[in-house]
Amino acid sequence: MNISTKVAVTLLAAANVVIIALIVGWAAGHLAHRDGARHSQAIGRAVIAFGGTLTLAATLTLTLLQVLQ
């Protein structure tokens, strides 16, 4: 596998993680708003879910890198 293929796969994987985190954040905010939370509370819950998803993805990536070495 040449370097340009590795870069392309890495960028696609990163884009997928960001898209999934955005969907999780949106869903958390939407569910919080439907549950009766005000807009600021719903946005706060969405941000927490978005950040948690990115943190989980980074942790899993680092763990896999250590295991595969």
Backbone as JSON Lines, residues from 0, in Angstrom:
{"i":0,"aa":"M","n":[0.85,-1.17,0.0],"ca":[0.0,0.0,0.0],"c":[0.9,1.24,0.0]}
{"i":1,"aa":"N","n":[0.72,2.09,-0.97],"ca":[1.57,3.28,-1.04],"c":[1.07,4.36,-0.09]}
{"i":2,"aa":"I","n":[1.86,5.42,0.03],"ca":[1.59,6.45,1.03],"c":[0.32,7.23,0.72]}
{"i":3,"aa":"S","n":[0.01,7.46,-0.55],"ca":[-1.18,8.24,-0.86],"c":[-2.45,7.47,-0.51]}
{"i":4,"aa":"T","n":[-2.41,6.15,-0.64],"ca":[-3.56,5.33,-0.26],"c":[-3.76,5.36,1.25]}
{"i":5,"aa":"K","n":[-2.66,5.31,2.0],"ca":[-2.75,5.37,3.46],"c":[-3.31,6.71,3.91]}
{"i":6,"aa":"V","n":[-2.88,7.78,3.28],"ca":[-3.39,9.11,3.62],"c":[-4.87,9.21,3.31]}
{"i":7,"aa":"A","n":[-5.27,8.69,2.16],"ca":[-6.68,8.75,1.78],"c":[-7.55,7.95,2.74]}
{"i":8,"aa":"V","n":[-7.11,6.77,3.11],"ca":[-7.87,5.94,4.05],"c":[-7.95,6.62,5.41]}
{"i":9,"aa":"T","n":[-6.86,7.21,5.85],"ca":[-6.85,7.9,7.15],"c":[-7.8,9.09,7.14]}
{"i":10,"aa":"L","n":[-7.79,9.86,6.08],"ca":[-8.7,11.01,5.99],"c":[-10.16,10.58,5.92]}
{"i":11,"aa":"L","n":[-10.45,9.52,5.2],"ca":[-11.82,9.02,5.14],"c":[-12.28,8.5,6.5]}
{"i":12,"aa":"A","n":[-11.4,7.82,7.21],"ca":[-11.75,7.32,8.55],"c":[-12.01,8.48,9.5]}
{"i":13,"aa":"A","n":[-11.17,9.51,9.44],"ca":[-11.37,10.68,10.3],"c":[-12.68,11.39,9.97]}
{"i":14,"aa":"A","n":[-12.99,11.5,8.69],"ca":[-14.25,12.13,8.29],"c":[-15.45,11.32,8.78]}
{"i":15,"aa":"N","n":[-15.35,10.01,8.71],"ca":[-16.44,9.16,9.21],"c":[-16.64,9.34,10.7]}
{"i":16,"aa":"V","n":[-15.55,9.42,11.45],"ca":[-15.66,9.61,12.91],"c":[-16.33,10.94,13.23]}
{"i":17,"aa":"V","n":[-15.94,11.99,12.52],"ca":[-16.55,13.31,12.77],"c":[-18.03,13.3,12.41]}
{"i":18,"aa":"I","n":[-18.38,12.66,11.32],"ca":[-19.79,12.6,10.91],"c":[-20.61,11.82,11.94]}
{"i":19,"aa":"I","n":[-20.07,10.71,12.41],"ca":[-20.78,9.93,13.44],"c":[-20.93,10.74,14.72]}
{"i":20,"aa":"A","n":[-19.88,11.47,15.11],"ca":[-19.96,12.31,16.3],"c":[-20.99,13.41,16.14]}
{"i":21,"aa":"L","n":[-21.09,13.99,14.95],"ca":[-22.1,15.01,14.7],"c":[-23.51,14.43,14.8]}
{"i":22,"aa":"I","n":[-23.7,13.24,14.27],"ca":[-25.02,12.59,14.35],"c":[-25.38,12.28,15.79]}
{"i":23,"aa":"V","n":[-24.42,11.78,16.56],"ca":[-24.68,11.48,17.98],"c":[-25.02,12.76,18.74]}
{"i":24,"aa":"G","n":[-24.27,13.83,18.49],"ca":[-24.55,15.11,19.15],"c":[-25.92,15.65,18.79]}
{"i":25,"aa":"W","n":[-26.25,15.59,17.5],"ca":[-27.57,16.06,17.08],"c":[-28.68,15.24,17.74]}
{"i":26,"aa":"A","n":[-28.51,13.92,17.78],"ca":[-29.54,13.06,18.38],"c":[-29.69,13.36,19.86]}
{"i":27,"aa":"A","n":[-28.58,13.56,20.56],"ca":[-28.66,13.87,21.99],"c":[-29.36,15.2,22.22]}
{"i":28,"aa":"G","n":[-29.04,16.2,21.43],"ca":[-29.7,17.49,21.56],"c":[-31.17,17.42,21.23]}
{"i":29,"aa":"H","n":[-31.5,16.69,20.19],"ca":[-32.9,16.55,19.79],"c":[-33.71,15.83,20.87]}
{"i":30,"aa":"L","n":[-33.16,14.74,21.4],"ca":[-33.87,14.01,22.45],"c":[-34.01,14.84,23.72]}
{"i":31,"aa":"A","n":[-32.98,15.63,24.05],"ca":[-33.07,16.49,25.22],"c":[-34.14,17.56,25.02]}
{"i":32,"aa":"H","n":[-34.21,18.11,23.82],"ca":[-35.22,19.13,23.54],"c":[-36.63,18.53,23.6]}
{"i":33,"aa":"R","n":[-36.79,17.33,23.06],"ca":[-38.1,16.67,23.11],"c":[-38.48,16.3,24.54]}
{"i":34,"aa":"D","n":[-37.48,16.12,25.4],"ca":[-37.73,15.76,26.79],"c":[-38.12,16.98,27.63]}
{"i":35,"aa":"G","n":[-38.05,18.16,27.03],"ca":[-38.47,19.36,27.75],"c":[-37.34,20.27,28.16]}
{"i":36,"aa":"A","n":[-36.13,19.97,27.75],"ca":[-35.0,20.84,28.1],"c":[-35.06,22.11,27.26]}
{"i":37,"aa":"R","n":[-34.56,23.2,27.84],"ca":[-34.5,24.45,27.09],"c":[-33.4,24.33,26.03]}
{"i":38,"aa":"H","n":[-33.35,25.31,25.15],"ca":[-32.39,25.26,24.04],"c":[-30.95,25.2,24.54]}
{"i":39,"aa":"S","n":[-30.62,26.0,25.54],"ca":[-29.25,26.02,26.03],"c":[-28.88,24.68,26.68]}
{"i":40,"aa":"Q","n":[-29.81,24.07,27.38],"ca":[-29.55,22.77,27.98],"c":[-29.4,21.69,26.91]}
{"i":41,"aa":"A","n":[-30.23,21.74,25.89],"ca":[-30.15,20.76,24.81],"c":[-28.83,20.89,24.05]}
{"i":42,"aa":"I","n":[-28.39,22.12,23.81],"ca":[-27.11,22.33,23.14],"c":[-25.97,21.82,24.01]}
{"i":43,"aa":"G","n":[-26.06,22.06,25.3],"ca":[-25.04,21.56,26.22],"c":[-24.94,20.05,26.19]}
{"i":44,"aa":"R","n":[-26.07,19.38,26.19],"ca":[-26.06,17.91,26.12],"c":[-25.53,17.42,24.79]}
{"i":45,"aa":"A","n":[-25.85,18.14,23.73],"ca":[-25.33,17.76,22.41],"c":[-23.82,17.91,22.35]}
{"i":46,"aa":"V","n":[-23.3,18.98,22.92],"ca":[-21.85,19.2,22.94],"c":[-21.15,18.13,23.76]}
{"i":47,"aa":"I","n":[-21.73,17.77,24.88],"ca":[-21.14,16.72,25.71],"c":[-21.12,15.39,24.97]}
{"i":48,"aa":"A","n":[-22.2,15.06,24.29],"ca":[-22.25,13.81,23.52],"c":[-21.26,13.83,22.36]}
{"i":49,"aa":"F","n":[-21.14,14.97,21.68],"ca":[-20.19,15.1,20.57],"c":[-18.75,14.92,21.08]}
{"i":50,"aa":"G","n":[-18.42,15.59,22.15],"ca":[-17.08,15.48,22.71],"c":[-16.78,14.09,23.23]}
{"i":51,"aa":"G","n":[-17.77,13.48,23.84],"ca":[-17.58,12.11,24.34],"c":[-17.35,11.12,23.22]}
{"i":52,"aa":"T","n":[-18.05,11.3,22.12],"ca":[-17.88,10.4,20.98],"c":[-16.48,10.56,20.38]}
{"i":53,"aa":"L","n":[-16.01,11.79,20.24],"ca":[-14.66,12.01,19.72],"c":[-13.6,11.46,20.68]}
{"i":54,"aa":"T","n":[-13.82,11.61,21.97],"ca":[-12.88,11.09,22.95],"c":[-12.83,9.57,22.9]}
{"i":55,"aa":"L","n":[-13.98,8.95,22.79],"ca":[-14.03,7.49,22.69],"c":[-13.32,7.0,21.43]}
{"i":56,"aa":"A","n":[-13.53,7.68,20.31],"ca":[-12.87,7.29,19.06],"c":[-11.36,7.44,19.17]}
{"i":57,"aa":"A","n":[-10.9,8.52,19.79],"ca":[-9.45,8.72,19.96],"c":[-8.85,7.66,20.88]}
{"i":58,"aa":"T","n":[-9.55,7.33,21.95],"ca":[-9.07,6.31,22.88],"c":[-8.98,4.95,22.21]}
{"i":59,"aa":"L","n":[-10.01,4.6,21.45],"ca":[-9.98,3.31,20.75],"c":[-8.87,3.27,19.7]}
{"i":60,"aa":"T","n":[-8.64,4.38,19.01],"ca":[-7.58,4.43,18.01],"c":[-6.22,4.25,18.65]}
{"i":61,"aa":"L","n":[-5.96,4.96,19.73],"ca":[-4.67,4.82,20.4],"c":[-4.47,3.43,20.97]}
{"i":62,"aa":"T","n":[-5.52,2.84,21.5],"ca":[-5.42,1.48,22.03],"c":[-5.11,0.49,20.91]}
{"i":63,"aa":"L","n":[-5.79,0.62,19.79],"ca":[-5.53,-0.27,18.67],"c":[-4.12,-0.11,18.12]}
{"i":64,"aa":"L","n":[-3.64,1.14,18.1],"ca":[-2.27,1.36,17.62],"c":[-1.25,0.69,18.53]}
{"i":65,"aa":"Q","n":[-1.46,0.75,19.84],"ca":[-0.55,0.1,20.76],"c":[-0.61,-1.41,20.67]}
{"i":66,"aa":"V","n":[-1.8,-1.96,20.46],"ca":[-1.94,-3.41,20.36],"c":[-1.3,-3.93,19.07]}
{"i":67,"aa":"L","n":[-1.42,-3.18,17.99],"ca":[-0.92,-3.64,16.7],"c":[0.59,-3.46,16.55]}
{"i":68,"aa":"Q","n":[1.25,-2.77,17.43],"ca":[2.7,-2.59,17.32],"c":[3.45,-3.74,17.91]}
